[in-house]
Amino acid sequence: MAAANLRLPPPTPASQPVPGADLLPHLAFSTNPDHGGAKIGSAPVKLAMIRRAPLVMFGSIRRRSTVMVEGTRDPSALTRELTEGELQRLEGPSHGDPFQDLKSRENPVQFHNLAEAQAPKFMVIACADSRVCPSNVLGFQPGEAFTVRNVANLVPPFQHGPSETNAALEFAVNSLEVGNILVVGHSRCGGIQALMSMKEGADSRSFIKDWVSIGKSARLSTKAAAGNQSFEMQCKHCEKESINGSLLNLLTYPWIERRVIEGKLSIHGGYYDFVDCTFEKWTLVYRENMEGGSKFGIKDGVFWS
């Protein structure tokens, strides 16, 4: 096991205690440079951190850390395990375990009932933005929504090729047979801002720009409808426009289109404005022979706060 050399401060006068010496009682320290640096007796000191990993078990989170102090000339005589108090003094003040709050949220009974199978009513496509958790916004409980999140909550068309989003769609629609697909956009979306900031014809190796380019049609329609407005207002317009673009892209998947026509699947758009805590929802209507020549329409628009 590799050991990290312990670097001590400059030599301390004999009348003053050596920093850290109280951690190693009964062992003599030497910091004379002529002796080759820090030594215990005649052996150089090395600190090695071992077994510094959390041990996770159902119902509990345990943390076990061990620091060994080794003398290279006689490990058997100069090796001992530090106490937890000594370990904390070496590591500095503790800032708490971020996982402590999580273990109290577990509901064993609920998850035991879900262990056998899942039958969600919704497939949700939401943004990866940390401020827009669909379960928190809409109150979904475990087992109610099969969810995938990506930058700017985009749905690529069928011809785009494989991605984690359409793989999740295939499983949700064909295997789980969800009855509803909900695409949720939101205010101040960084992905939409990246889309609206793109320069035409610019050569980019950015994964983000390559991904958000799926929404180019929404960008074009936004420029046409709101090109004379501020950049902020253009982004707000495009946030909703891209949702409708994703709803139309859903219908490019043959197995989604078939179930929509059969009335077994409904497609919905949703927009969450976290500035004023409002949510807007609408449903896409699609029929092969709708009056007026259009196949698409909007119904059941609702708004709540």
C-alpha positions as CSV (number, residue, x, y, z in Angstrom):
1,M,0.0,0.0,0.0
2,A,1.4,3.4,-1.0
3,A,2.0,5.7,2.0
4,A,2.1,9.5,1.9
5,N,5.1,11.2,3.6
6,L,4.2,13.3,6.6
7,R,5.5,16.8,6.3
8,L,6.1,18.5,9.7
9,P,6.7,22.2,10.4
10,P,10.2,23.6,10.8
11,P,12.3,22.4,13.8
12,T,10.8,23.4,17.2
13,P,13.0,24.4,20.1
14,A,13.4,21.8,22.8
15,S,11.5,23.9,25.3
16,Q,8.4,23.8,23.1
17,P,6.2,20.7,22.4
18,V,6.3,19.3,18.9
19,P,2.9,19.8,17.2
20,G,1.0,16.5,16.9
21,A,3.3,14.7,19.3
22,D,0.4,14.2,21.8
23,L,-1.2,11.9,19.2
24,L,1.6,9.4,19.6
25,P,2.2,8.9,23.3
26,H,5.2,6.9,24.5
27,L,7.0,7.5,21.1
28,A,10.0,9.8,20.8
29,F,9.9,12.4,18.0
30,S,13.0,13.8,16.4
31,T,12.8,16.8,13.9
32,N,16.5,17.3,13.5
33,P,17.2,17.9,9.8
34,D,20.4,16.1,10.2
35,H,18.5,12.9,11.0
36,G,16.7,13.0,7.7
37,G,13.4,14.7,8.7
38,A,10.7,13.4,11.1
39,K,11.5,10.2,12.9
40,I,10.1,8.0,15.6
41,G,13.2,6.8,17.4
42,S,15.4,6.0,14.4
43,A,12.6,5.2,12.0
44,P,11.1,7.7,9.4
45,V,7.5,8.5,10.0
46,K,4.9,7.9,7.3
47,L,1.1,8.3,7.5
48,A,-1.0,6.0,5.4
49,M,-4.8,6.4,5.1
50,I,-6.6,3.1,4.7
51,R,-10.2,1.9,4.7
52,R,-11.4,5.5,4.1
53,A,-14.8,4.6,2.5
54,P,-18.4,4.6,3.7
55,L,-20.1,1.3,4.5
56,V,-23.7,1.4,3.4
57,M,-26.3,-1.1,4.6
58,F,-30.1,-1.1,4.5
59,G,-31.5,1.1,7.3
60,S,-28.2,2.5,8.3
61,I,-25.1,4.4,7.1
62,R,-21.9,3.6,8.8
63,R,-18.6,5.4,8.5
64,R,-15.4,3.8,9.5
65,S,-12.0,5.4,9.0
66,T,-8.7,4.2,10.2
67,V,-5.3,6.0,10.1
68,M,-2.2,3.9,10.7
69,V,1.1,5.4,11.7
70,E,4.0,3.3,10.4
71,G,7.7,3.3,11.1
72,T,9.3,1.9,8.0
73,R,12.1,0.0,9.8
74,D,9.9,-1.9,12.3
75,P,6.3,-1.8,11.3
76,S,5.2,-4.4,13.9
77,A,6.5,-2.3,16.8
78,L,5.6,1.2,15.5
79,T,2.1,0.6,14.1
80,R,-1.1,1.3,16.0
81,E,-4.7,2.4,15.2
82,L,-5.6,6.0,16.1
83,T,-8.7,6.7,18.1
84,E,-11.7,8.5,16.6
85,G,-10.8,11.6,18.6
86,E,-7.3,11.6,17.3
87,L,-8.6,11.0,13.8
88,Q,-10.9,14.1,14.0
89,R,-8.0,16.2,15.3
90,L,-6.0,15.1,12.2
91,E,-8.8,15.7,9.8
92,G,-10.1,18.9,11.2
93,P,-13.7,19.9,12.1
94,S,-16.5,17.7,10.8
95,H,-19.1,19.3,8.6
96,G,-21.6,16.5,9.0
97,D,-22.6,13.6,6.8
98,P,-24.9,14.8,3.9
99,F,-26.5,11.3,3.8
100,Q,-27.7,11.5,7.4
101,D,-30.9,13.3,6.4
102,L,-31.7,10.8,3.6
103,K,-31.9,7.7,5.7
104,S,-34.8,9.1,7.8
105,R,-36.9,9.5,4.6
106,E,-37.0,5.8,3.8
107,N,-40.5,4.2,3.8
108,P,-39.8,0.4,3.9
109,V,-43.5,-0.5,3.7
110,Q,-44.2,1.6,0.6
111,F,-41.1,0.3,-1.2
112,H,-41.9,-3.3,-0.2
113,N,-45.2,-3.0,-2.0
114,L,-43.5,-1.6,-5.1
115,A,-40.8,-4.3,-5.1
116,E,-42.9,-6.7,-7.1
117,A,-43.7,-4.5,-10.1
118,Q,-44.4,-1.0,-11.3
119,A,-47.5,0.3,-13.0
120,P,-47.1,4.1,-13.4
121,K,-49.8,6.2,-15.0
122,F,-47.4,8.8,-16.3
123,M,-44.3,9.0,-18.3
124,V,-42.7,12.4,-17.5
125,I,-39.9,14.1,-19.5
126,A,-38.5,17.0,-17.4
127,C,-35.5,19.2,-17.4
128,A,-32.3,18.3,-15.5
129,D,-32.4,21.7,-13.8
130,S,-32.0,21.1,-10.0
131,R,-34.9,23.6,-9.3
132,V,-37.5,21.6,-11.3
133,C,-38.1,18.2,-9.7
134,P,-41.4,16.9,-11.2
135,S,-42.1,14.8,-8.1
136,N,-41.9,17.9,-5.9
137,V,-43.7,20.2,-8.3
138,L,-46.6,17.8,-9.1
139,G,-46.6,15.7,-5.9
140,F,-45.8,12.4,-7.5
141,Q,-45.3,9.5,-5.1
142,P,-42.9,6.6,-5.9
143,G,-44.5,4.3,-8.5
144,E,-46.7,7.0,-10.0
145,A,-44.4,8.5,-12.7
146,F,-41.7,6.9,-14.9
147,T,-39.4,9.9,-15.3
148,V,-36.5,10.9,-17.5
149,R,-34.7,14.2,-17.2
150,N,-32.4,15.9,-19.7
151,V,-31.2,19.3,-20.6
152,A,-34.2,21.5,-21.7
153,N,-36.7,18.6,-21.4
154,L,-36.3,17.8,-25.1
155,V,-37.7,14.9,-27.1
156,P,-35.6,14.0,-30.1
157,P,-37.6,12.9,-33.2
158,F,-37.6,9.2,-34.1
159,Q,-35.1,9.8,-36.9
160,H,-32.5,11.3,-34.5
161,G,-31.3,7.9,-33.4
162,P,-30.9,6.3,-30.0
163,S,-30.7,8.3,-26.8
164,E,-31.5,7.7,-23.1
165,T,-34.7,9.7,-23.7
166,N,-36.2,7.6,-26.5
167,A,-35.0,4.4,-24.8
168,A,-37.1,5.4,-21.7
169,L,-40.0,6.3,-24.0
170,E,-39.9,2.9,-25.6
171,F,-39.9,1.1,-22.2
172,A,-42.6,3.3,-20.7
173,V,-45.0,3.0,-23.7
174,N,-44.4,-0.5,-24.9
175,S,-43.6,-2.3,-21.7
176,L,-45.3,-0.3,-18.9
177,E,-48.1,0.9,-21.2
178,V,-48.4,4.3,-19.5
179,G,-51.6,6.2,-20.3
180,N,-50.0,9.6,-20.3
181,I,-46.8,11.3,-21.4
182,L,-46.1,14.7,-19.9
183,V,-43.3,17.0,-21.1
184,V,-42.6,19.6,-18.5
185,G,-40.7,22.8,-19.3
186,H,-39.9,25.7,-16.9
187,S,-38.9,29.3,-16.6
188,R,-35.3,30.6,-16.9
189,C,-34.1,27.3,-18.5
190,G,-30.4,27.3,-19.2
191,G,-30.8,24.9,-22.0
192,I,-33.2,27.1,-23.8
193,Q,-30.9,30.1,-23.2
194,A,-28.1,28.1,-24.9
195,L,-30.4,27.3,-27.8
196,M,-31.4,31.0,-28.3
197,S,-27.8,32.1,-28.0
198,M,-26.5,29.8,-30.8
199,K,-24.9,31.4,-33.7
200,E,-26.0,30.2,-37.2
201,G,-23.3,28.1,-38.9
202,A,-21.0,28.2,-35.9
203,D,-18.7,25.2,-35.6
204,S,-19.1,23.9,-32.0
205,R,-17.9,20.8,-30.2
206,S,-20.2,21.4,-27.3
207,F,-22.3,18.5,-26.2
208,I,-24.9,21.0,-24.9
209,K,-25.2,22.8,-28.1
210,D,-25.4,19.6,-30.1
211,W,-28.2,18.4,-27.8
212,V,-30.3,21.6,-27.7
213,S,-30.1,21.9,-31.5
214,I,-33.0,19.4,-31.4
215,G,-35.1,22.5,-30.6
216,K,-34.0,24.5,-33.7
217,S,-37.5,24.7,-35.1
218,A,-38.8,26.2,-31.8
219,R,-35.9,28.7,-32.0
220,L,-36.9,29.7,-35.5
221,S,-40.6,30.1,-34.7
222,T,-39.6,32.2,-31.6
223,K,-37.5,34.5,-33.7
224,A,-40.3,35.0,-36.1
225,A,-42.9,35.6,-33.4
226,A,-40.9,37.5,-30.8
227,G,-37.7,38.6,-32.5
228,N,-38.3,42.2,-31.6
229,Q,-38.6,41.5,-27.9
230,S,-35.9,41.3,-25.3
231,F,-33.7,38.2,-25.0
232,E,-35.4,37.2,-21.8
233,M,-38.8,37.4,-23.4
234,Q,-37.6,35.4,-26.4
235,C,-36.4,32.7,-24.1
236,K,-39.7,32.6,-22.2
237,H,-41.5,32.2,-25.5
238,C,-39.2,29.5,-26.7
239,E,-39.5,27.6,-23.4
240,K,-43.1,26.9,-24.3
241,E,-42.6,26.6,-28.0
242,S,-40.0,23.9,-27.5
243,I,-42.5,21.9,-25.4
244,N,-45.0,21.8,-28.3
245,G,-42.1,20.9,-30.6
246,S,-41.3,17.9,-28.3
247,L,-45.0,16.9,-28.3
248,L,-45.0,16.8,-32.1
249,N,-41.7,14.8,-32.0
250,L,-43.4,12.2,-29.8
251,L,-45.8,11.5,-32.7
252,T,-42.9,10.6,-35.0
253,Y,-42.5,7.3,-33.0
254,P,-44.8,4.8,-34.7
255,W,-45.8,3.0,-31.6
256,I,-46.6,6.3,-29.8
257,E,-48.7,7.5,-32.8
258,R,-50.6,4.2,-32.9
259,R,-51.6,4.3,-29.3
260,V,-52.6,7.9,-29.5
261,I,-54.9,7.2,-32.4
262,E,-56.3,4.2,-30.6
263,G,-57.1,6.4,-27.6
264,K,-54.8,4.5,-25.3
265,L,-52.3,7.2,-24.8
266,S,-52.6,11.0,-24.2
267,I,-49.8,13.5,-24.7
268,H,-49.6,16.6,-22.5
269,G,-47.4,19.7,-22.1
270,G,-46.7,21.4,-18.9
271,Y,-44.9,24.7,-17.9
272,Y,-43.6,25.4,-14.4
273,D,-42.8,29.0,-13.6
274,F,-40.8,28.9,-10.4
275,V,-40.6,32.7,-10.2
276,D,-44.3,33.0,-9.3
277,C,-44.9,29.3,-8.5
278,T,-47.5,28.6,-11.2
279,F,-48.1,25.6,-13.4
280,E,-49.8,25.5,-16.8
281,K,-50.9,22.3,-18.4
282,W,-52.4,21.4,-21.8
283,T,-53.2,18.4,-23.9
284,L,-52.3,17.7,-27.5
285,V,-55.2,16.5,-29.7
286,Y,-54.2,14.4,-32.7
287,R,-56.4,12.8,-35.2
288,E,-55.7,11.6,-38.7
289,N,-58.8,13.3,-40.2
290,M,-59.5,16.4,-38.2
291,E,-61.8,19.1,-39.6
292,G,-60.0,22.0,-41.2
293,G,-57.2,19.9,-42.5
294,S,-55.0,20.1,-39.4
295,K,-54.1,17.0,-37.4
296,F,-53.3,18.9,-34.3
297,G,-55.1,20.9,-31.7
298,I,-54.9,21.8,-28.0
299,K,-57.5,21.1,-25.3
300,D,-58.0,20.9,-21.6
301,G,-55.7,23.9,-20.9
302,V,-55.5,24.6,-17.1
303,F,-53.6,27.0,-15.0
304,W,-53.0,26.8,-11.2
305,S,-50.8,28.4,-8.6
